[in-house]
Amino acid sequence: MKSASINELKQELLTLPPKKVLELCLKLAKFKKENKELLNYLLFEADNEQGYLESIKLEMDEQFDELPKGNWYLAKKGLRKILRSINKYSKYTTKKESEVEMLLHFCNNLKFSGIRYRSYKALSSLYDSQLKKLNSLVEQVHEDLRFDYKRQLEGLMQDEDLPSGGKLVKMVRGK
């Protein structure tokens, strides 16, 4: 079955009465958890982006508190779960600044969590890949915020023995 384009769907929705549109939205929300979460964001939290970010950061803090510090394998699984939720939330918001804030919070939490992520290659590369992702996202935000985010990103990379020989720091500083 071939699905209709977004424009065709939009035109059809415009012709339907509001009660029918409401019924379709509720059916979509019941169909998949992700649809329900997106609808929740759009209806209740899209107007207050800062509050939305704070609730995500609190959730992230709770997840970091539950991570096992001694078992790197379980810690890696938990960190990947946190990153999946960050990716999901960033799809809802579509603002690059929000995604940067979430990833900065993740990297800060990981750096100061007590997990020896630099001792294990998988955790170290996970952290490094998030720093690279942050670096590319920071370039996409508004100029005024870019400087502040770059300073925070450099702070995350200070006092570390990067396996890449400091390439990430050079990348951020633009050298």
C-alpha positions in Angstrom: 0.0 0.0 0.0 1.5 3.3 -1.1 1.0 6.1 1.5 0.0 9.7 0.5 2.4 12.6 0.6 2.4 15.1 3.4 0.8 17.7 1.2 -2.0 15.3 0.2 -2.6 14.5 3.9 -2.7 18.2 4.8 -5.3 18.9 2.1 -7.4 16.0 3.2 -7.2 17.1 6.9 -8.3 20.6 5.9 -11.5 19.2 4.4 -12.4 17.1 7.5 -14.6 18.6 10.3 -12.7 19.3 13.6 -14.4 16.5 15.4 -13.1 14.0 12.8 -9.6 15.5 13.0 -9.7 15.1 16.8 -10.7 11.5 16.5 -7.8 10.8 14.1 -5.3 12.4 16.4 -6.5 10.3 19.3 -6.3 7.2 17.2 -2.7 8.1 16.2 -1.8 8.7 19.9 -3.2 5.3 20.8 -1.4 3.6 18.0 2.2 4.2 19.1 3.8 5.5 22.3 6.1 7.8 20.3 3.1 9.5 18.6 1.5 10.0 22.1 4.8 11.5 23.4 5.1 13.8 20.4 1.5 15.0 20.8 2.1 15.6 24.5 5.1 17.7 23.6 3.3 19.7 21.0 0.2 20.3 23.1 1.8 21.0 26.6 5.5 21.6 26.4 6.3 23.3 23.0 5.5 26.7 24.5 7.9 26.2 27.4 11.1 24.9 25.8 13.2 25.7 28.9 10.9 23.8 31.2 10.9 20.9 28.8 14.7 20.9 28.8 14.8 21.0 32.6 12.5 18.0 32.9 14.7 16.1 30.4 17.8 17.0 32.4 16.2 15.8 35.7 15.2 12.5 34.0 18.8 12.2 32.7 20.2 12.9 36.2 18.0 10.1 37.7 19.2 7.7 35.0 22.8 8.6 35.7 22.3 7.9 39.4 21.0 4.4 38.6 24.0 3.5 36.4 26.3 0.9 37.8 29.8 2.5 38.4 31.8 -0.7 38.5 30.4 -2.7 35.6 31.4 -1.0 32.4 29.3 -3.3 30.2 26.1 -2.4 32.1 27.1 1.3 32.2 27.5 1.3 28.4 24.0 -0.2 28.0 22.6 2.5 30.3 24.5 5.3 28.6 23.2 4.1 25.2 19.7 4.1 26.6 20.1 7.7 27.8 21.4 8.7 24.3 18.4 7.0 22.6 16.1 9.1 24.7 18.1 12.3 24.0 17.8 11.5 20.2 14.1 11.0 20.6 13.5 14.2 22.5 15.6 16.2 20.1 13.4 14.9 17.2 10.4 16.4 19.0 11.9 19.8 19.6 13.7 20.2 16.3 15.7 23.1 17.8 19.5 22.7 17.6 20.0 24.7 20.8 17.9 22.2 22.8 19.9 19.3 21.4 23.2 21.0 22.2 21.9 21.6 25.8 20.9 17.9 26.2 24.2 16.6 24.9 26.2 19.0 26.9 24.4 17.9 30.0 25.0 14.2 29.1 28.7 14.8 28.6 29.0 16.7 31.8 27.2 14.0 33.7 29.4 11.3 32.2 32.6 13.2 32.9 31.7 13.7 36.6 29.8 10.5 37.2 32.6 8.5 38.6 32.5 6.0 35.7 36.0 5.4 34.4 35.0 5.8 30.8 38.5 6.5 29.6 39.6 3.1 30.8 37.3 1.3 28.4 37.5 1.8 24.6 33.8 1.4 24.0 32.9 4.0 26.6 35.7 6.3 25.5 34.6 6.2 21.9 31.0 6.8 22.9 32.0 9.9 24.8 34.3 11.1 21.9 31.5 10.6 19.3 29.2 12.7 21.4 31.8 15.4 21.6 32.2 15.3 17.8 28.4 15.5 17.4 28.3 18.4 19.8 31.0 20.2 17.8 29.1 19.9 14.6 25.8 21.0 16.3 27.5 24.0 17.8 28.4 25.2 14.3 24.7 25.2 13.4 23.4 27.4 16.2 23.2 31.2 16.3 26.4 33.1 16.5 25.6 34.6 19.9 25.2 31.2 21.5 28.0 29.5 19.5 30.8 31.2 21.6 29.2 30.1 24.9 28.7 26.5 23.7 32.2 26.3 22.4 33.6 27.4 25.8 31.5 24.7 27.5 32.7 22.1 24.9 36.3 23.1 25.5 35.7 22.7 29.2 34.6 19.2 28.7 37.8 18.4 26.8 40.2 20.0 29.2 42.3 17.8 31.6 41.8 14.7 29.5 44.1 12.4 27.8 42.2 11.9 24.6 43.2 8.8 22.7 42.9 10.8 19.5 45.9 12.9 20.5 43.9 16.0 21.2 42.3 16.2 17.7 38.9 17.0 19.2 40.3 20.1 21.0 41.9 21.3 17.8 38.6 20.7 16.0 36.7 22.9 18.5 39.2 25.7 18.6 39.4 25.7 14.8 43.1 25.0 14.4 
